[in-house]
Every structure is written in C-alpha cells, then in structure tokens.
Amino acid sequence: MAYKRIVLKLSGEALAGEQGFGLSPKVMRSVANQVKNVADLGVEIAIVVGGGNIWRGKIGHEMGMDRANADYMGMLATVMNSLALQDSLEQIGIETRVQTAIEMRQVAEPYIRRKAIRHLEKGRVVIFAAGVGNPYFSTDTTAALRAAEMEAEIILMAKNNVDGVYSADPRVDQDAVKYDELTYLDVLKEGLAVMDSTASSLCMDNDIPLLVFSIMEEGNIKRAVLGEPIGTIVRGKA
Ligand code: UDP
C-alpha cells in the first residue's frame, strides 16, 4: 500500500457517467464498490464531492445571477451528491459520515476537523460536502484544503472522461500527449486543465501530490492506492 490516508475528489460529472448530468446508478455502484475495496485494505478515505452535474455557479452568473448566490446553489448541489454517495456506500456496509461546510444539522454533521480525523481513524469514510463553504471557490480547492487539514498523503482526482493530464484535449487534438509526471509549476505555467489555479497553488505550497486518473476503469482507485503507475502524478517539486 503506497498511501494510508487519501482524499478522493469526485467531480459531479464523474458521478453522472455518460449522460453528463444527474446521477448514474451504475457509476454510483461502481464508485461505492471501488471505495469499499480500498477501505477493506485499511486505507483511510476522505471524499470531496463536486456538484457540476447539477449546477455550477459560473453558469448562473453567466445567466445574470449574483455570483455568490449562484455559488451557494453549487454548494447545495454538492450536498445532494454527497447524500447520494453516502447512501450508495452504506448500502454495501461502509460506515460513512457526511460533514458539511455550511451548517445543516438535520442533514449532516457540520465540518469539524478533529472530528473528521477521528472518524477516519475509526475506519469511517468521511464525505466533505458544501465545498469550503464560501463562494468563489471550487471543490478542487476544497480537496486541496481538506487534504492539508487531514494530513492526507495524496489527492486522487477521479475523472470520467480522461485517464490523465494531456498536453491538449485528447478528444479534440489527436497529437495530444499524456504526461506521466508533472509539477504544479508546469500546470500553472502551461495552463493545463488539471484543477483551478487556487487549488494548484494550495497543493504546491503545501506539497500535496495529486494523481489524476480515470474512474471508469473498475479497480483504478485500488491501483492508485497501491501506487501502480496509472494516470498522471502532479508533485510539488520535480
Ligand atoms: N462552490 C463554491 N464554493 C466551494 C465549492 C463549490 O462556491 O467551495 C460552487 C461553485 O459554484 C461550483 C459549484 O459549487 O461551480 C460546484 O462545484 P464544482 O464546480 O467544484 O464541482 P465539480 O466540477 O467538481 O463537479
């Protein structure tokens, strides 16, 4: 096992599967099983869930909405996804806690760092919902922040449409090459579509590695945790 404690970032799109919106029961089952296989190894797993399959603040803003309001809607979308994921995990017997960065005590626990760490130590999967709780941020930044707070060894960034970081969009450009390794400086300098620059800087400053990989291939989360060479790894230093 290469890692003892991980943060898994699941974008909303990754949970939507091929349809690109809403939740795919097939993908939810596959993700839950993959998480179980890794939890069974004794790996401590925190999951940050996105909301782009339901709503993105940017879209609302482009429609003329107040940006902060639109972003709060995005954060609420992540809560819906988190509850769905909790359900999928609990259906196969994995103890799970959802913690929200915006308080909604009837729905889930509020985010408390020490409590989250305690859950992880007890073998519970912790799902972080509602992003960092502030507009103008993303769930990628949330993954970076929670990884630092949890002292996780790596962020596993699961993608549903690509198996790593490429020099250009491989669906559009046939000459796009896949990188095996990168630094955050490369990502920032070349403007590679890995994560937003706030998230990249936070990872770089705190020396948190990131593995970008495809979740569509069954067993990939386990391969990632075992340190097998899949996807693209981004590090603080070369
Ligand atoms: N969001 C936010 N603050 C956060 C995290 C998310 O305002 O800390 C909002 C933002 O509007 C974003 C939406 O929630 O567009 C959904 O999150 P994100 O786009 O990161 O989801 P993903 O792309 O991972 O599905």
Residues whose N, C-alpha, C, O or C-beta is under 5 A from the ligand:
A	BS01	UDP	L10 S11 G12 E13 G50 G51 G52 N53 W55 R56 G57 K58 A70 D71 Y72 G74 M75 A130 G131 V132 G133 N134 P135 Y136 F137 S138 T139 D140
